[in-house]
């Protein structure tokens, strides 16, 4: 988990030459979401054997609480990590139904075995087995936003300490019943995108109409009417 926050592509990777700037940018965006939509973030925690799970409902960066992503973090003990007081050195598996996860990283994460096994059906075979030739043709590991934001939440709220972990004893079935598939979440995302787009278009048209009416010059009087008006004025 600690490594994923610092460098998801691995210690030996030179891909992120300006990794520090990327992390700073993501952290700033995370704090913006936290400030505007922090009250909408929902978190459930539970254990399954020696594995620790964090189940988030996390706001979309673009649409806020109108589109809430399901993000699951699974932490698995490796080596002597089980005797540690924190979860820092636990291995990590993830799931998210955000478009970024689906179209950019699902295939790569699946190839490396870090997609949560019992949630793969929620992702779909196509995204798991077909390279992201459009969104990520170089198949770079990168920082998946929704997952990274949730890991920052865990770190910032000191939930990485085992002593602060609360086992809500949720069953996998209950979790599955409360998670949207990636396909359904994309539909929800596109619906909200369409609504926002239509609203912006309507406001733009209204604004344009008001602006046109303000600038619209008054029509000149017909010639006969202008002369009559001039004559009456002189008569007075």
C-alpha angles and dihedrals in degrees: 000000000000091000093049090057092050102035122352092186094063137262095280096050119111093184095105100057089163096037092140091061092047091051092047091050093049092047091052091050091047092053090049090055090045091052096047103033106014093120090061095057111108124193132187123182129198142156132233110191106308094338122103121214133198114193113194136188098199128183121246113252090225103038103024116205092353088080116033118189124215108227124179124191117194118193117198125191117241128183110339094339092112090071093050122107091227138044094233096111097042118117115249136226123177148193132188133164093209117126090239092057093045101045101031112029113013094091094047094045090048092051089054093045099243099119109102105256100221091050098052092099088061089058098046134230095262095060092041097049105032121075115242094247094166106037099030111012093162089054092227116176100228134157112300103212104217093046093044093050090052092049089051089052090053091049096044093049092047091238088141088085112092091216090065095047115110117202106215089183095230117174120230089240091057091049092048090050089056098048126086118222116247089249093056093044090053089053090050090048093050092047091055091044090054092048093051092046092051091047092051091048091051092050091048092051092047091048091048091050093050091047092050092050092051093052095041108116120225114258115255117247118257112265095253092049092049092052092048090050091049092049094050089049092055091046090058 
